[in-house]
Amino acid sequence: MVWDFHKRLRGFVRNKSGNVATIFAFSVPLVAGGAAFGLESGIWYLDQGKLQQAADAAAYAAGLEKRAGSSPQAMLAAAQSAAAANGFNATLGTVTLHAPPTSGTHKDDKSAEVILTRREPRYFSQVFDDSVITLRSRAVANFQNASNACVLALDTSANQAVYFSGNSTATFTGCNVMTNSLSASSIYSQGSTRVTAPCLMTTGGVSLGALVTQTVCTSAKTGLPPVADPFRNVPEPTVPGTCQNSNGATLQPGRYCGGLAINKNVTFNPGVYIIDGGTFRVNGNSTLSGSGVMFYLTNNATLAFNGNTVLTLTPPTTGTYKGMLFFGSRSNGTTTSITVNGNMASKMTGAIYFPKQPVSYLGNFQGHNGCTQLVARTIAWSGNTTVAIDCSAYGMSALAVGGVVKLVE
């Protein structure tokens, strides 16, 4: 019996048809599993490509908002919308925005980084592995400014947002005139005024009825993207409770309640002067001088400088308000106009910034070495002046304009 059992066992082992069947039976799950894994890997690969496409679109949208000076919340919303438009399902993943980016070679304030993640479902492969598959795609958009400006009107719809008129000559050396208005006449000139600038630049169009010479551009650049308020992140000064006395030939920094009236020659010591309501008024034949000063107008305060006034004012060159000479509160009313006036002897150096108010720039004066910048809701120009761009010695930075958004990583 023993010999018969061994004989039968040797016969089973030597039976090739049985071996093939057995090996095939054991191989089927492995082959099926490999095929399933290959199929799912292909699906994941396709989904990775779609995810990268969505990330690219999201980064580009965020970059556009970055260039326009939008808030991080607006940038994220734009990124989420662009990702969704390119097939991204927010319920299966996340959208993360970093501006500036936290990694890569473009960790600068002109870049936006978007990271998308997506959880991938398992099908056949979950028999062998139930761990979560997460895809990740990253994209970075960057923009570089095309040029610089020294006049910028922020209103996005006003007609004649920058307006040149009268018998005047305005020369802009090395810096452009820019408006964010979509109006067909966002830059307007009339009368016998003469304007010379490298380029006139606008989101809308121009209507030029007076002599305009563009030294770089052959014609005005229209249809450009809007420019972010260059001073949007500059904080407004804290208004103290005590009011300063405006008597005397030398004034001190602080709060001047109900306006500030000057009827004589006055020197301003360095610091921040807060004009809280009323009018900062300077009557004729007065002389104002001050180095390292900044005037902050709040509570709808206005300016009224007589044309015979001689102004010799320069801004701080360091600190929070470097380069800033006049700062209109962002809470001031949009109908409260600002009139800046002076004569040929005046040197008013620095940025004149009234983001919510229209400014009329009158008289015949300029900053030291032409160092004046004007950023306001709208700007009406009817004086003789020369404005330049290289003003770093006075703490002033160039006002960047334009720039093409592109994917860089």
Residue pairs with C-beta under 8 A, 6 or more apart in sequence:
12 18
32 124
33 124
33 125
33 127
33 128
35 124
36 123
36 124
36 125
36 127
37 124
37 125
37 128
39 123
39 124
40 122
40 123
40 124
40 125
43 120
44 120
44 133
44 135
47 118
47 120
47 135
48 135
48 137
50 86
50 87
51 88
51 116
51 118
51 135
51 136
51 137
52 137
52 139
53 86
53 87
54 82
54 83
54 86
54 87
54 88
54 116
54 137
55 83
55 114
55 115
55 116
55 137
55 138
55 139
56 139
56 407
57 82
57 83
57 85
57 86
58 78
58 79
58 80
58 82
58 83
58 86
58 88
58 95
58 114
58 116
58 139
59 79
59 112
59 113
59 114
59 139
59 140
59 141
59 407
60 82
60 139
60 141
60 405
60 407
61 78
61 79
61 81
61 82
62 75
62 76
62 78
62 79
62 82
62 97
62 99
62 112
62 114
62 141
63 111
63 112
63 141
63 142
63 143
63 405
63 406
64 78
64 141
64 225
64 405
65 74
65 75
65 78
65 112
66 75
66 99
66 110
66 111
66 112
66 141
66 143
67 110
67 143
67 225
67 228
67 403
67 405
68 225
68 226
68 227
68 228
69 227
69 228
69 229
69 232
70 78
70 228
72 97
72 99
75 97
75 99
75 112
76 95
76 97
79 95
79 97
79 112
79 114
80 90
80 95
83 90
83 95
83 114
83 116
84 90
88 95
88 116
88 118
89 118
92 118
92 119
93 116
93 117
93 118
93 119
93 134
93 135
94 115
94 116
94 117
95 114
95 115
95 116
96 114
96 115
96 116
96 117
97 112
97 113
97 114
98 112
98 113
98 114
98 115
99 111
99 112
99 113
100 106
100 107
100 108
100 109
100 110
100 111
100 112
100 113
101 107
101 111
101 112
101 113
101 140
101 409
102 113
103 113
104 113
104 140
104 409
105 408
105 409
106 140
106 142
106 408
106 409
108 142
110 142
110 143
110 144
110 145
110 403
111 140
111 141
111 142
111 408
112 140
112 141
112 142
113 138
113 139
113 140
113 409
114 138
114 139
114 140
114 141
115 136
115 137
115 138
116 136
116 137
116 138
117 134
117 135
117 136
118 134
118 135
119 132
119 133
119 134
120 133
120 134
120 135
122 129
122 130
122 133
138 409
139 407
139 409
140 407
140 408
140 409
141 405
141 406
141 407
141 408
142 405
142 406
142 407
142 408
143 403
143 404
143 405
143 406
144 403
144 404
145 400
145 401
145 402
145 403
146 401
146 402
146 403
146 404
147 176
147 198
147 199
147 201
147 400
147 401
147 402
148 174
148 175
148 176
148 389
148 398
148 399
148 400
148 401
149 175
149 176
149 177
149 178
149 201
149 227
149 399
149 400
149 401
150 172
150 175
150 176
150 177
150 372
150 373
150 374
150 387
150 388
150 389
150 399
151 162
151 172
151 175
151 176
151 177
151 178
151 373
151 374
151 375
151 379
151 381
151 387
152 178
152 179
152 180
152 227
152 230
152 374
152 375
152 376
152 399
152 401
153 161
153 162
153 178
153 179
153 180
153 181
153 186
153 376
153 377
153 378
153 379
154 180
154 229
154 355
154 375
154 376
154 377
155 161
155 179
155 180
155 181
155 377
155 378
156 180
156 181
156 182
156 203
156 226
157 181
157 182
157 183
158 181
158 183
158 186
158 377
158 378
159 181
159 183
159 185
159 186
159 188
160 183
160 185
160 186
160 187
160 188
160 207
160 378
160 380
161 179
161 180
161 181
161 183
161 186
161 187
161 202
161 378
161 379
162 177
162 179
162 186
162 187
162 188
162 378
162 379
162 381
163 188
163 189
163 378
163 379
163 380
163 381
164 170
164 188
164 189
164 190
164 193
164 195
164 210
164 212
164 381
164 382
165 189
165 190
165 191
165 193
165 210
165 380
165 381
165 382
166 191
166 192
166 193
166 382
166 383
167 191
167 192
167 193
168 193
168 194
168 364
168 381
168 382
168 383
168 384
169 193
169 194
169 195
169 196
169 384
169 385
170 193
170 194
170 195
170 196
170 197
170 381
170 383
170 384
170 385
170 387
171 195
171 196
171 197
171 385
171 386
171 387
172 195
172 196
172 197
172 198
172 386
172 387
173 370
173 386
173 387
173 388
173 389
174 198
174 388
174 389
174 390
175 197
175 198
175 387
175 388
175 389
175 398
175 399
176 197
176 198
176 199
176 200
176 201
176 401
177 187
177 195
177 197
177 199
177 200
177 201
178 201
178 202
178 224
178 227
178 399
178 401
179 186
179 187
179 201
179 202
179 203
179 204
180 202
180 203
180 226
180 227
181 202
181 203
181 204
182 203
182 204
183 204
183 205
184 204
184 205
184 207
185 204
185 205
185 206
185 207
186 202
186 203
186 204
186 205
186 206
187 200
187 202
187 206
187 207
187 208
187 220
188 206
188 207
188 208
188 209
189 195
189 207
189 208
189 209
189 210
189 211
189 212
190 209
190 210
191 209
191 210
192 210
192 211
193 210
193 211
193 381
193 382
194 210
194 211
194 212
194 213
195 210
195 211
195 212
195 213
196 212
196 213
196 215
197 212
197 213
197 214
197 215
198 214
198 215
198 216
198 217
199 214
199 216
199 217
199 220
199 221
200 206
200 208
200 212
200 214
200 217
200 220
200 221
201 220
201 221
201 224
201 401
201 402
202 220
202 221
202 222
202 224
203 222
203 223
203 224
203 225
203 226
204 222
204 223
205 222
206 220
206 222
208 220
214 220
224 401
224 402
225 402
225 403
227 399
227 400
227 401
227 402
229 355
229 375
230 375
230 397
230 399
230 400
231 324
231 327
231 351
231 353
231 355
231 375
232 355
234 320
234 321
234 324
234 327
234 353
235 320
236 296
236 298
236 327
236 329
236 330
237 272
237 274
237 296
237 321
237 327
239 255
239 274
239 276
239 298
240 254
240 255
240 274
241 255
242 254
242 255
243 254
243 255
243 256
243 257
243 276
244 251
244 252
244 254
244 255
244 256
246 256
246 260
246 261
246 262
249 264
249 265
249 266
249 267
250 266
250 267
250 268
250 269
251 266
251 267
251 268
251 269
251 273
252 269
252 271
253 268
253 269
253 270
253 271
253 272
253 273
253 293
254 271
254 273
254 274
255 274
255 276
256 273
256 274
256 275
256 276
257 276
257 277
257 278
258 276
258 277
258 278
259 275
259 277
259 278
259 279
259 280
259 281
259 301
260 273
260 275
260 278
260 279
260 280
260 281
261 279
261 281
261 283
262 281
262 282
262 283
262 286
262 288
263 283
263 286
264 286
265 286
265 287
265 288
266 286
266 287
266 288
266 289
267 289
267 290
268 288
268 289
268 290
268 293
268 313
269 290
269 293
270 290
270 291
270 292
270 293
270 316
271 292
271 293
271 294
272 293
272 294
272 296
272 321
273 293
273 294
273 295
273 296
274 296
274 298
275 295
275 296
275 297
275 298
275 301
276 298
276 299
276 301
277 298
277 299
277 300
277 301
278 301
278 302
279 301
279 302
279 303
279 304
280 295
280 297
280 301
280 302
280 303
280 304
281 304
281 305
282 288
282 304
282 305
282 306
282 309
282 311
283 306
283 309
284 306
284 307
284 308
284 309
285 306
285 308
285 309
286 306
286 308
286 309
286 310
287 309
287 310
287 311
287 312
288 309
288 310
288 311
288 312
288 313
289 311
289 312
289 313
290 312
290 313
290 314
291 313
291 314
292 314
292 315
292 316
292 317
293 313
293 314
293 315
293 316
293 325
294 315
294 316
294 321
294 324
294 325
294 326
294 327
294 350
295 325
295 326
295 327
296 327
296 329
297 303
297 326
297 327
297 328
297 329
297 332
297 338
297 354
298 328
298 329
298 331
298 332
299 329
299 332
300 332
300 333
300 336
301 332
302 336
302 337
302 338
302 339
303 326
303 338
303 339
303 340
304 339
305 311
305 339
305 340
305 341
305 342
305 363
306 341
307 341
307 342
307 343
307 362
307 363
308 343
309 341
309 342
309 343
309 346
310 342
310 343
310 345
310 346
311 342
311 346
311 347
311 348
311 365
312 346
312 347
312 348
313 325
313 347
313 348
313 349
313 350
314 325
314 347
314 349
314 350
314 368
314 394
315 321
315 322
315 323
315 324
315 325
315 349
315 350
315 351
315 394
315 395
315 396
316 322
316 323
316 324
316 395
317 323
317 393
317 394
317 395
318 395
321 327
322 395
322 396
323 350
323 351
323 373
323 391
323 394
323 395
323 396
323 397
324 350
324 351
324 353
325 348
325 349
325 350
325 351
325 352
326 340
326 350
326 351
326 352
326 353
326 354
327 353
328 338
328 353
328 354
328 355
328 356
328 357
328 376
329 356
330 355
330 356
331 356
332 354
332 356
332 357
333 356
333 357
334 356
334 357
334 358
334 377
336 357
337 357
337 358
337 359
337 360
338 354
338 357
338 358
338 359
338 360
338 376
339 359
339 360
339 362
340 348
340 352
340 359
340 360
340 361
340 362
340 363
341 362
341 363
342 348
342 363
342 364
342 365
343 363
343 364
343 365
344 364
344 365
344 384
345 365
346 363
346 365
346 366
347 365
347 366
347 367
347 368
348 365
348 366
348 367
348 372
349 367
349 368
349 371
349 372
349 391
349 394
350 367
350 371
350 372
350 373
350 394
350 395
350 396
351 372
351 373
351 374
351 375
351 396
352 359
352 361
352 372
352 373
352 374
352 375
352 376
353 373
353 375
353 376
354 375
354 376
354 377
355 375
355 376
355 377
356 377
357 376
357 377
358 376
358 377
358 378
358 379
358 380
359 374
359 376
359 377
359 378
359 379
359 380
360 380
360 382
361 374
361 379
361 380
361 381
361 382
361 383
361 385
362 382
362 383
363 383
364 383
364 384
364 385
365 383
365 385
366 372
366 385
366 386
366 387
367 387
367 391
367 394
368 394
369 388
369 390
369 391
370 386
370 387
370 388
370 391
371 387
371 388
371 391
371 393
371 394
371 396
372 385
372 387
373 387
373 391
373 396
373 399
375 399
389 398
